[in-house]
Amino acid sequence: MLLAVLKTVLPASSRKPRSKPSLMRPKGLLSMARRTYDLGSPYCAKCGERTVRKHIGGRDRDTCPSCGYTQYMIATIGIGALILRDDTVLLVERGIPPVGIWTVPSGFVEQDEDIAAAMRREVKEETALDVTTVHGIVIVRNTVRKDKNDIYVVMLCDVADEQLPQPDGYESTQARFVSTSELDSVNISVFSRWIVTHYLTHRPIPMQMVTVPEYPLEAAIFGNF
């Protein structure tokens, strides 16, 4: 099995998936919440008490003197769908920054969904296509910066043969299957081009997702499982 794990230096404009704002996810509040939670907050995320800085695990971290909760930086998770049909690949033209760039269908994983569910949702939102088969994970990219850590997972999947892609008009302005030998016919992002060429060159065996039992938090902390 060949599974690519990358530390990338690609420009943010060719890498970062975006989620469109909605009434349920106000853009300004979401950005504020992420900055507050990821970069440190003077108040505990669990009980609301004012936190203090303590040196834990080689780093200064916000810790609650009341409940003992320690706030750690959380990695964001992005998902991309590699969908091949004969000698073509499904691509979408972005309607949000960077506008006009073509990529594989992609987006962020929400807190209440697993990566396969997120992938199905993004494909449906951006192309109106229904994913019929999820073969597994073929690429994992990890981007580490001073103020963030993000993981991007690419899953190989199929859609119904009889369906034709339709853009949503917001996140995607065009959606179509593009010949893998004519990727230059569209303004494809550097990373999406790499995804396609890497898979076609190496044909990595998809890594399967498995369901494991959930354990109480106390058992996970003390190792009683």
C-alpha positions as CSV (number, residue, x, y, z in Angstrom):
1,M,0.0,0.0,0.0
2,L,1.3,3.4,-0.9
3,L,-0.2,6.3,1.0
4,A,1.1,9.8,0.5
5,V,1.6,11.9,3.6
6,L,2.8,15.4,2.7
7,K,4.1,18.5,4.4
8,T,3.3,21.1,1.8
9,V,4.6,24.5,1.0
10,L,1.9,25.3,-1.5
11,P,0.4,28.8,-1.5
12,A,-2.7,29.1,0.6
13,S,-4.7,30.2,-2.4
14,S,-4.3,26.8,-4.0
15,R,-4.8,24.8,-0.9
16,K,-7.4,26.0,1.5
17,P,-11.0,24.8,1.1
18,R,-13.7,27.2,2.1
19,S,-17.2,26.8,3.5
20,K,-20.0,29.1,2.3
21,P,-21.5,31.3,5.1
22,S,-25.1,30.5,6.2
23,L,-27.5,31.5,8.9
24,M,-26.3,28.5,10.9
25,R,-22.6,29.4,10.5
26,P,-22.1,33.2,10.5
27,K,-18.7,33.9,8.9
28,G,-17.6,36.5,11.4
29,L,-18.6,34.5,14.4
30,L,-17.1,31.4,13.0
31,S,-13.8,33.1,12.4
32,M,-13.8,34.7,15.9
33,A,-14.6,31.3,17.5
34,R,-11.7,29.6,15.7
35,R,-9.3,32.3,16.7
36,T,-10.5,32.2,20.3
37,Y,-10.4,28.5,20.5
38,D,-7.2,27.7,18.5
39,L,-5.0,30.6,19.5
40,G,-5.8,30.8,23.2
41,S,-8.6,32.4,25.2
42,P,-8.6,34.1,28.6
43,Y,-11.7,32.1,29.5
44,C,-12.2,28.3,29.9
45,A,-14.1,26.6,27.1
46,K,-15.7,24.2,29.6
47,C,-16.7,26.3,32.6
48,G,-16.1,29.9,31.6
49,E,-13.6,30.7,34.4
50,R,-10.6,32.9,33.6
51,T,-7.6,30.8,32.6
52,V,-4.0,31.0,33.5
53,R,-0.9,30.2,31.4
54,K,1.0,27.1,32.4
55,H,4.0,25.3,30.9
56,I,2.7,21.9,29.9
57,G,4.2,19.5,27.5
58,G,7.0,21.9,26.5
59,R,4.5,24.7,25.7
60,D,2.6,27.5,27.4
61,R,-1.0,26.6,27.4
62,D,-4.3,28.1,28.7
63,T,-5.3,26.1,31.8
64,C,-8.4,26.5,34.0
65,P,-7.6,26.7,37.7
66,S,-11.2,25.9,38.5
67,C,-11.9,22.7,36.6
68,G,-8.4,21.8,35.4
69,Y,-9.2,21.9,31.7
70,T,-6.2,22.5,29.4
71,Q,-6.9,24.1,26.0
72,Y,-4.9,22.5,23.2
73,M,-4.7,23.8,19.6
74,I,-7.0,21.8,17.3
75,A,-6.1,20.8,13.7
76,T,-8.7,21.6,11.1
77,I,-9.6,18.8,8.7
78,G,-10.3,19.2,5.0
79,I,-11.7,16.6,2.6
80,G,-11.3,16.2,-1.1
81,A,-13.0,13.7,-3.5
82,L,-11.2,12.0,-6.3
83,I,-13.8,10.9,-8.8
84,L,-12.7,9.2,-12.0
85,R,-14.9,8.2,-14.9
86,D,-13.1,6.4,-17.7
87,D,-10.2,8.7,-18.6
88,T,-11.7,11.8,-17.0
89,V,-11.7,13.4,-13.5
90,L,-14.5,15.4,-11.8
91,L,-13.4,19.0,-11.3
92,V,-15.2,22.2,-10.2
93,E,-14.5,25.9,-10.8
94,R,-14.5,27.8,-7.6
95,G,-17.0,30.6,-7.2
96,I,-15.4,31.8,-4.0
97,P,-11.8,32.8,-3.4
98,P,-9.6,31.9,-5.1
99,V,-12.3,32.4,-7.8
100,G,-11.8,30.7,-11.1
101,I,-9.5,28.0,-9.9
102,W,-10.5,24.4,-10.7
103,T,-10.1,21.8,-8.0
104,V,-11.5,18.4,-7.0
105,P,-14.7,18.8,-4.9
106,S,-13.6,19.7,-1.4
107,G,-14.4,21.4,1.8
108,F,-14.2,21.3,5.6
109,V,-15.3,18.5,7.9
110,E,-17.9,19.6,10.4
111,Q,-17.8,18.7,14.1
112,D,-20.8,16.4,13.8
113,E,-19.7,14.3,10.8
114,D,-17.1,11.8,9.8
115,I,-14.8,12.4,6.8
116,A,-16.8,10.1,4.5
117,A,-20.0,12.0,5.3
118,A,-18.3,15.3,4.8
119,M,-17.0,14.1,1.4
120,R,-20.5,13.0,0.3
121,R,-21.9,16.3,1.4
122,E,-19.3,18.4,-0.4
123,V,-19.7,16.5,-3.7
124,K,-23.5,16.9,-3.5
125,E,-23.3,20.6,-2.7
126,E,-20.8,21.5,-5.4
127,T,-21.8,19.1,-8.2
128,A,-25.3,17.8,-7.3
129,L,-23.9,14.3,-7.7
130,D,-24.6,11.4,-5.3
131,V,-21.6,9.3,-4.2
132,T,-22.4,5.7,-4.7
133,T,-19.1,4.0,-3.6
134,V,-16.4,5.1,-1.2
135,H,-13.2,3.1,-1.9
136,G,-11.1,4.7,0.8
137,I,-8.3,7.2,1.6
138,V,-5.6,7.6,-1.1
139,I,-3.8,10.7,0.1
140,V,-3.2,12.5,3.4
141,R,-1.6,16.0,3.5
142,N,-0.5,17.6,6.7
143,T,0.3,21.4,6.6
144,V,2.0,22.8,9.7
145,R,2.4,26.5,10.3
146,K,3.1,28.6,13.4
147,D,-0.5,29.4,14.0
148,K,-2.3,26.4,12.5
149,N,-2.2,22.8,11.8
150,D,-4.5,21.3,9.1
151,I,-5.0,17.9,7.7
152,Y,-6.4,17.3,4.2
153,V,-7.7,13.8,3.3
154,V,-8.4,12.7,-0.3
155,M,-10.9,9.9,-0.8
156,L,-11.4,7.8,-4.0
157,C,-15.0,7.4,-4.8
158,D,-17.6,6.8,-7.5
159,V,-20.8,8.6,-8.5
160,A,-23.8,7.3,-10.4
161,D,-23.0,6.9,-14.1
162,E,-26.2,8.4,-15.3
163,Q,-25.8,11.6,-13.4
164,L,-24.3,14.8,-14.9
165,P,-22.6,17.4,-12.6
166,Q,-24.4,20.6,-12.0
167,P,-22.7,23.5,-10.1
168,D,-24.4,25.1,-7.2
169,G,-23.7,28.6,-8.5
170,Y,-22.1,29.8,-5.3
171,E,-19.1,27.6,-4.2
172,S,-18.9,26.2,-7.8
173,T,-19.6,28.0,-11.0
174,Q,-18.8,25.1,-13.3
175,A,-18.6,21.4,-12.7
176,R,-17.6,18.8,-15.3
177,F,-15.5,15.7,-16.0
178,V,-12.2,16.8,-17.6
179,S,-9.8,14.5,-19.5
180,T,-6.9,13.5,-17.4
181,S,-4.6,14.1,-20.4
182,E,-5.9,17.7,-20.8
183,L,-5.7,19.1,-17.3
184,D,-4.2,22.3,-18.8
185,S,-7.5,23.0,-20.5
186,V,-8.7,24.4,-17.2
187,N,-7.0,26.6,-14.6
188,I,-6.4,23.7,-12.3
189,S,-4.8,24.3,-8.9
190,V,-1.3,22.9,-8.3
191,F,-2.5,20.6,-5.5
192,S,-5.5,19.2,-7.4
193,R,-3.2,18.5,-10.4
194,W,-0.8,16.7,-8.1
195,I,-3.7,14.6,-6.6
196,V,-4.7,13.4,-10.1
197,T,-1.2,12.7,-11.4
198,H,0.0,11.1,-8.2
199,Y,-2.9,8.7,-8.1
200,L,-2.7,7.8,-11.8
201,T,1.0,7.3,-11.6
202,H,1.2,5.2,-8.4
203,R,-2.3,3.8,-8.0
204,P,-2.2,3.6,-4.2
205,I,-4.4,1.0,-2.6
206,P,-7.2,2.9,-0.8
207,M,-6.9,2.7,2.9
208,Q,-10.2,1.5,4.4
209,M,-12.0,3.3,7.2
210,V,-13.1,1.1,10.1
211,T,-15.5,1.6,13.0
212,V,-14.1,1.2,16.5
213,P,-16.0,1.1,19.8
214,E,-16.4,4.3,21.7
215,Y,-15.1,4.4,25.2
216,P,-16.0,6.8,28.1
217,L,-13.7,9.7,28.5
218,E,-12.5,8.5,31.9
219,A,-11.5,5.1,30.4
220,A,-9.5,6.9,27.6
221,I,-7.7,9.1,30.2
222,F,-6.8,6.3,32.6
223,G,-6.2,3.6,30.0
224,N,-8.9,1.2,31.3
225,F,-10.0,-0.3,28.0
